[in-house]
Amino acid sequence: MSLREERDPAFWLEIASHPSLRDTLMGLAPADIAEIAVRPNILPLASANGGFFFGKVDGLGMVLELHSLFRPEGWGREAAISAKQALQWVFRTAQAITTYEVQGNAHSRPPVSYGFVKAGEWQATDVGMLRLWVLTRAAWDLSPSKRRRAPCP
């Protein structure tokens, strides 16, 4: 299982079009999700059944916003291994990552074992109830998940 930079919108369209993901796209159509991959301020990292979009929050790329999208075949082991590889990739230069947990979508909650911490409580937004999470490079470096010696295929 190897992570790669994937800018082909067709790959992301296939992932975002999976019926089980229909209600998790924050109001966007699958074609809109697919077009995110070609934006220059986005780093799209993919494995076989999905992946991650890392968007620059600041002009330097030291703070990134993370969104993940996996079809059910990628939930669990593939997503966990890919996440570890993705964090190793982006923390070569980034210093912090933010992401949102969507109320009612357990798959959107980032793993505490990776060092993510809640940055606040639930807040009403245009796309539903969200809660912000933050992961710093320092927290990732000290996390049990990074230190785990299990190889990343």
Helices and strands as residue ranges (DSSP letters): E 4-5, H 9-16, G 19-24, H 30-36, E 42-47, E 50-56, E 63-70, G 72-74, H 77-90, E 96-102, G 106-108, G 112-114, E 117-118, E 123-125, E 128-136, H 137-142, H 144-147
